[in-house]
Amino acid sequence: MESGYLTKYIDILKRYTKEEFTEKQMDITMLDLGINSFRVIEMMIVLEGEFGINFPDSIITADLFHSPKTFYDGLMKVIEADKNQ
């Protein structure tokens, strides 16, 4: 995981969790972290603005939002695809 992106992602994620979040919790479900579907969409919009990207419709699935790790992996795919254009 690229540390600069990961650090920024975790800083944003912490705004939406009900308790202090650490990198060790990347595999916990979003719901277990207190992040419901409305908060996930809000977070996605913030990430798009922060990283200057747009999540394509094809990647926006329930699997993407399962855990902080799956969301981060999706974010990195979008960032990498954006770099390669």
Secondary structure per residue as TSV (DSSP state, phi and psi in degrees):
chain	resnum	aa	ss	phi	psi
A	1	M	-	360.0	130.6
A	2	E	-	-71.3	122.5
A	3	S	H	-64.5	-38.4
A	4	G	H	-63.0	-46.4
A	5	Y	H	-65.3	-43.4
A	6	L	H	-63.9	-42.8
A	7	T	H	-60.6	-46.2
A	8	K	H	-64.6	-42.4
A	9	Y	H	-60.1	-47.3
A	10	I	H	-64.5	-38.9
A	11	D	H	-59.7	-41.1
A	12	I	H	-69.8	-44.3
A	13	L	H	-57.5	-39.3
A	14	K	H	-59.6	-26.3
A	15	R	T	-66.1	-20.9
A	16	Y	T	-110.3	-7.5
A	17	T	-	-89.2	151.3
A	18	K	S	-80.9	-19.5
A	19	E	S	-129.9	168.5
A	20	E	-	-58.7	130.6
A	21	F	-	-105.1	139.9
A	22	T	-	-128.4	162.5
A	23	E	G	-58.2	-26.6
A	24	K	G	-66.5	-13.8
A	25	Q	G	-98.7	16.5
A	26	M	T	-61.3	-23.4
A	27	D	T	-95.9	-2.9
A	28	I	S	-71.6	144.8
A	29	T	-	-67.0	152.4
A	30	M	T	-58.2	-41.2
A	31	L	G	-62.1	-39.6
A	32	D	G	-65.4	-23.1
A	33	L	G	-86.9	-2.8
A	34	G	T	86.3	18.3
A	35	I	-	-105.0	107.0
A	36	N	-	-87.4	-179.3
A	37	S	H	-62.3	-35.6
A	38	F	H	-66.0	-41.2
A	39	R	H	-68.8	-34.6
A	40	V	H	-63.4	-44.2
A	41	I	H	-64.7	-42.4
A	42	E	H	-59.7	-43.7
A	43	M	H	-64.3	-39.6
A	44	M	H	-61.2	-41.2
A	45	I	H	-64.8	-41.5
A	46	V	H	-63.2	-43.9
A	47	L	H	-61.9	-41.5
A	48	E	H	-59.0	-44.6
A	49	G	H	-67.6	-42.2
A	50	E	H	-66.6	-38.9
A	51	F	H	-100.4	-2.2
A	52	G	T	65.1	39.6
A	53	I	-	-129.4	171.0
A	54	N	-	-130.3	127.5
A	55	F	-	-72.1	120.7
A	56	P	-	-70.0	149.9
A	57	D	G	-53.9	-34.0
A	58	S	G	-63.6	-23.2
A	59	I	G	-95.7	-14.5
A	60	I	-	-82.6	94.5
A	61	T	S	-134.9	169.8
A	62	A	T	-60.4	-34.1
A	63	D	T	-61.7	-37.5
A	64	L	T	-58.7	-40.2
A	65	F	T	-94.7	11.0
A	66	H	S	-61.8	-47.8
A	67	S	S	-146.5	166.0
A	68	P	H	-56.4	-35.5
A	69	K	H	-67.2	-45.8
A	70	T	H	-65.2	-35.7
A	71	F	H	-67.5	-43.2
A	72	Y	H	-64.3	-42.4
A	73	D	H	-60.1	-41.9
A	74	G	H	-64.9	-42.2
A	75	L	H	-57.9	-45.9
A	76	M	H	-65.6	-35.5
A	77	K	H	-62.1	-42.0
A	78	V	H	-67.1	-43.7
A	79	I	H	-61.6	-45.6
A	80	E	H	-63.5	-43.1
A	81	A	H	-62.5	-38.1
A	82	D	H	-66.0	-38.8
A	83	K	H	-65.1	-33.7
A	84	N	T	-84.7	1.8
A	85	Q	-	-90.0	360.0
